[in-house]
Amino acid sequence: MKDNISANDAMQRLIDGNKRYMTAITNPGDVSPARRKDTYENGQSPYAIILACSDSREIPEAIFSAGIGELFVIRVAGNVVDDHQLGSIEYAADHLGCRLVVVLGHDRCGAVDAAMNHDPDGHIKFITHEISLAIGNERNEFKACCLNVERSVKIIDENVDIKHLEEEGLKVVGAIYHLEDGKVEFL
């Protein structure tokens, strides 16, 4: 695994970035032409992997006041995990040196609501089925969102290739983003 900052240092950067975001009017992350040029010429070196919901109100780079090249973001409705997400996590941890994976769910999640209260058709069923496995008979929407995050964390933790990376310092945590005030609550 490539060297990068520790999981604990990455977590503190996320916490500090979220504090700045909660009072920001614009995103303070570096998106300058110079930063784009630097990452083009020298590659990326993100300090954290964020597996987030696709909800348009949950923008990890903004939530953590991050700029270009700072976060390796994987987005899928309901922040569920399958082989594609696991492969992306392995890549970012093994080849880019990320030491922290955050599964970032949010309150009032439409995918969780669909799993709890609807029987959707089409490919959405693949997502709601995974969420249903996580939440069981839970009827409290917020608790269901937390259970869904916890299941994704567990799936990542139990992956054989990820376990190997955890032995080298990778840490996997869950978090919930509160849509109303922008606060991230680490579980």
C-alpha beads as a LAMMPS data file, in Angstrom:
LAMMPS data file: protein, C-alpha beads

187 atoms
186 bonds

1 atom types
1 bond types

-500.0 500.0 xlo xhi
-500.0 500.0 ylo yhi
-500.0 500.0 zlo zhi

Masses

1 110.0

Atoms # bond

1 1 1 0.000 0.000 0.000
2 1 1 1.305 3.447 -0.936
3 1 1 2.129 5.752 1.978
4 1 1 -0.449 8.379 2.909
5 1 1 -1.660 10.027 6.108
6 1 1 -2.985 7.809 8.889
7 1 1 -6.651 6.905 9.263
8 1 1 -6.861 9.009 12.430
9 1 1 -5.314 12.053 10.713
10 1 1 -7.681 11.594 7.769
11 1 1 -10.656 11.390 10.144
12 1 1 -9.598 14.637 11.830
13 1 1 -9.316 16.367 8.443
14 1 1 -12.872 15.252 7.644
15 1 1 -14.184 16.463 11.013
16 1 1 -12.430 19.827 10.627
17 1 1 -13.631 20.179 7.040
18 1 1 -17.212 19.435 8.061
19 1 1 -17.020 22.139 10.750
20 1 1 -15.916 24.675 8.118
21 1 1 -18.681 23.523 5.763
22 1 1 -21.424 24.016 8.335
23 1 1 -20.886 27.788 8.257
24 1 1 -19.558 28.203 4.704
25 1 1 -21.284 30.138 1.956
26 1 1 -19.062 28.648 -0.777
27 1 1 -16.853 25.547 -0.874
28 1 1 -13.423 26.386 0.531
29 1 1 -11.810 23.342 -1.150
30 1 1 -9.047 24.044 -3.666
31 1 1 -10.464 23.723 -7.192
32 1 1 -7.996 26.176 -8.736
33 1 1 -6.334 25.824 -12.150
34 1 1 -3.026 25.302 -10.326
35 1 1 -4.509 22.383 -8.331
36 1 1 -5.976 20.828 -11.480
37 1 1 -2.598 21.137 -13.205
38 1 1 -0.793 19.618 -10.219
39 1 1 -3.078 16.579 -10.016
40 1 1 -2.901 16.170 -13.797
41 1 1 0.902 16.162 -13.771
42 1 1 1.493 14.355 -10.465
43 1 1 -1.597 12.197 -10.055
44 1 1 -4.041 11.983 -7.197
45 1 1 -3.294 11.382 -3.542
46 1 1 -6.639 11.381 -1.741
47 1 1 -6.584 11.136 2.015
48 1 1 -9.940 9.341 2.409
49 1 1 -12.343 7.095 0.533
50 1 1 -15.981 8.126 0.817
51 1 1 -18.721 5.674 -0.160
52 1 1 -21.719 7.990 -0.336
53 1 1 -25.317 7.970 -1.446
54 1 1 -26.006 9.447 -4.882
55 1 1 -28.487 11.936 -3.392
56 1 1 -27.804 15.339 -4.972
57 1 1 -27.950 17.008 -1.540
58 1 1 -25.022 14.941 -0.233
59 1 1 -21.854 16.208 -1.914
60 1 1 -18.835 14.745 -0.081
61 1 1 -16.296 17.241 -1.413
62 1 1 -18.454 20.125 -0.161
63 1 1 -19.440 18.439 3.111
64 1 1 -15.780 17.965 4.040
65 1 1 -14.483 21.241 2.501
66 1 1 -12.256 19.249 0.153
67 1 1 -10.836 20.203 -3.199
68 1 1 -9.607 18.374 -6.258
69 1 1 -7.692 15.188 -5.482
70 1 1 -8.429 15.093 -1.742
71 1 1 -11.247 12.531 -1.591
72 1 1 -11.815 9.314 -3.526
73 1 1 -15.604 9.339 -3.819
74 1 1 -17.784 6.370 -4.742
75 1 1 -21.471 7.185 -5.079
76 1 1 -24.396 4.800 -5.335
77 1 1 -28.020 5.214 -4.279
78 1 1 -28.457 4.045 -0.704
79 1 1 -24.663 3.769 -0.179
80 1 1 -24.926 0.001 -0.688
81 1 1 -21.907 -2.194 -1.385
82 1 1 -21.323 -4.760 -4.085
83 1 1 -18.235 -6.020 -5.909
84 1 1 -17.886 -2.793 -7.902
85 1 1 -17.668 -0.622 -4.805
86 1 1 -15.335 -3.115 -3.092
87 1 1 -13.042 -3.023 -6.131
88 1 1 -12.976 0.767 -6.057
89 1 1 -12.181 0.753 -2.338
90 1 1 -9.373 -1.774 -2.845
91 1 1 -7.918 0.352 -5.639
92 1 1 -7.943 3.569 -3.608
93 1 1 -6.519 1.873 -0.514
94 1 1 -3.901 -0.282 -2.214
95 1 1 -2.765 1.915 -5.089
96 1 1 -3.478 5.433 -3.830
97 1 1 -2.610 4.882 -0.173
98 1 1 -5.893 5.908 1.431
99 1 1 -6.091 4.734 5.037
100 1 1 -9.698 5.700 5.802
101 1 1 -12.990 4.500 4.311
102 1 1 -16.149 6.346 5.340
103 1 1 -19.563 4.953 4.448
104 1 1 -21.584 8.170 4.350
105 1 1 -25.336 7.770 4.549
106 1 1 -27.800 10.531 5.267
107 1 1 -31.121 11.114 6.939
108 1 1 -34.304 11.220 4.839
109 1 1 -32.734 8.840 2.299
110 1 1 -35.072 8.085 -0.597
111 1 1 -33.562 4.632 -1.136
112 1 1 -34.129 3.717 2.515
113 1 1 -37.695 5.068 2.275
114 1 1 -38.263 2.965 -0.841
115 1 1 -37.051 -0.151 0.977
116 1 1 -39.239 0.608 3.998
117 1 1 -42.446 1.772 2.347
118 1 1 -42.571 0.751 -1.313
119 1 1 -42.026 -2.191 -3.624
120 1 1 -40.150 -0.606 -6.533
121 1 1 -39.819 -2.172 -9.968
122 1 1 -36.809 -2.420 -12.228
123 1 1 -33.199 -2.266 -11.184
124 1 1 -34.001 -0.235 -8.084
125 1 1 -34.958 -3.565 -6.499
126 1 1 -31.253 -4.497 -6.376
127 1 1 -30.659 -1.495 -4.127
128 1 1 -33.783 -1.777 -1.987
129 1 1 -33.170 -5.497 -1.473
130 1 1 -29.735 -4.736 0.020
131 1 1 -31.220 -2.035 2.223
132 1 1 -34.029 -4.352 3.362
133 1 1 -31.409 -6.878 4.474
134 1 1 -29.803 -4.116 6.541
135 1 1 -32.897 -2.667 8.179
136 1 1 -35.096 -5.709 8.708
137 1 1 -38.356 -4.588 10.308
138 1 1 -37.057 -1.218 11.552
139 1 1 -39.748 1.454 11.136
140 1 1 -37.816 4.470 12.415
141 1 1 -36.392 6.148 9.322
142 1 1 -33.282 7.547 11.018
143 1 1 -32.441 4.231 12.710
144 1 1 -32.965 2.490 9.372
145 1 1 -30.488 4.873 7.712
146 1 1 -27.936 4.090 10.448
147 1 1 -28.506 0.325 10.121
148 1 1 -27.999 0.601 6.378
149 1 1 -24.658 2.372 6.880
150 1 1 -23.606 -0.192 9.486
151 1 1 -24.336 -3.059 7.080
152 1 1 -22.195 -1.500 4.358
153 1 1 -19.363 -1.027 6.866
154 1 1 -19.702 -4.689 7.874
155 1 1 -19.613 -5.895 4.257
156 1 1 -16.441 -3.896 3.645
157 1 1 -14.874 -5.116 6.909
158 1 1 -15.625 -8.763 6.105
159 1 1 -14.092 -8.674 2.633
160 1 1 -10.907 -10.780 2.583
161 1 1 -8.931 -8.287 0.494
162 1 1 -10.025 -5.394 2.692
163 1 1 -9.047 -7.324 5.859
164 1 1 -5.530 -7.536 4.441
165 1 1 -5.496 -3.755 3.937
166 1 1 -6.847 -3.201 7.467
167 1 1 -3.809 -5.055 8.784
168 1 1 -1.758 -2.356 7.038
169 1 1 -3.619 0.498 8.735
170 1 1 -6.873 0.908 6.783
171 1 1 -9.846 1.925 8.947
172 1 1 -13.526 1.629 7.940
173 1 1 -16.154 3.795 9.664
174 1 1 -19.766 4.784 9.159
175 1 1 -21.294 8.236 9.266
176 1 1 -24.627 9.958 8.763
177 1 1 -24.984 13.340 7.076
178 1 1 -27.809 15.486 8.445
179 1 1 -29.446 17.260 5.517
180 1 1 -30.967 20.066 7.588
181 1 1 -27.808 21.454 9.194
182 1 1 -24.946 19.814 7.264
183 1 1 -23.425 18.048 10.270
184 1 1 -21.740 14.685 9.838
185 1 1 -22.250 12.294 12.732
186 1 1 -19.670 9.511 12.856
187 1 1 -21.220 6.285 14.118

Bonds

1 1 1 2
2 1 2 3
3 1 3 4
4 1 4 5
5 1 5 6
6 1 6 7
7 1 7 8
8 1 8 9
9 1 9 10
10 1 10 11
11 1 11 12
12 1 12 13
13 1 13 14
14 1 14 15
15 1 15 16
16 1 16 17
17 1 17 18
18 1 18 19
19 1 19 20
20 1 20 21
21 1 21 22
22 1 22 23
23 1 23 24
24 1 24 25
25 1 25 26
26 1 26 27
27 1 27 28
28 1 28 29
29 1 29 30
30 1 30 31
31 1 31 32
32 1 32 33
33 1 33 34
34 1 34 35
35 1 35 36
36 1 36 37
37 1 37 38
38 1 38 39
39 1 39 40
40 1 40 41
41 1 41 42
42 1 42 43
43 1 43 44
44 1 44 45
45 1 45 46
46 1 46 47
47 1 47 48
48 1 48 49
49 1 49 50
50 1 50 51
51 1 51 52
52 1 52 53
53 1 53 54
54 1 54 55
55 1 55 56
56 1 56 57
57 1 57 58
58 1 58 59
59 1 59 60
60 1 60 61
61 1 61 62
62 1 62 63
63 1 63 64
64 1 64 65
65 1 65 66
66 1 66 67
67 1 67 68
68 1 68 69
69 1 69 70
70 1 70 71
71 1 71 72
72 1 72 73
73 1 73 74
74 1 74 75
75 1 75 76
76 1 76 77
77 1 77 78
78 1 78 79
79 1 79 80
80 1 80 81
81 1 81 82
82 1 82 83
83 1 83 84
84 1 84 85
85 1 85 86
86 1 86 87
87 1 87 88
88 1 88 89
89 1 89 90
90 1 90 91
91 1 91 92
92 1 92 93
93 1 93 94
94 1 94 95
95 1 95 96
96 1 96 97
97 1 97 98
98 1 98 99
99 1 99 100
100 1 100 101
101 1 101 102
102 1 102 103
103 1 103 104
104 1 104 105
105 1 105 106
106 1 106 107
107 1 107 108
108 1 108 109
109 1 109 110
110 1 110 111
111 1 111 112
112 1 112 113
113 1 113 114
114 1 114 115
115 1 115 116
116 1 116 117
117 1 117 118
118 1 118 119
119 1 119 120
120 1 120 121
121 1 121 122
122 1 122 123
123 1 123 124
124 1 124 125
125 1 125 126
126 1 126 127
127 1 127 128
128 1 128 129
129 1 129 130
130 1 130 131
131 1 131 132
132 1 132 133
133 1 133 134
134 1 134 135
135 1 135 136
136 1 136 137
137 1 137 138
138 1 138 139
139 1 139 140
140 1 140 141
141 1 141 142
142 1 142 143
143 1 143 144
144 1 144 145
145 1 145 146
146 1 146 147
147 1 147 148
148 1 148 149
149 1 149 150
150 1 150 151
151 1 151 152
152 1 152 153
153 1 153 154
154 1 154 155
155 1 155 156
156 1 156 157
157 1 157 158
158 1 158 159
159 1 159 160
160 1 160 161
161 1 161 162
162 1 162 163
163 1 163 164
164 1 164 165
165 1 165 166
166 1 166 167
167 1 167 168
168 1 168 169
169 1 169 170
170 1 170 171
171 1 171 172
172 1 172 173
173 1 173 174
174 1 174 175
175 1 175 176
176 1 176 177
177 1 177 178
178 1 178 179
179 1 179 180
180 1 180 181
181 1 181 182
182 1 182 183
183 1 183 184
184 1 184 185
185 1 185 186
186 1 186 187
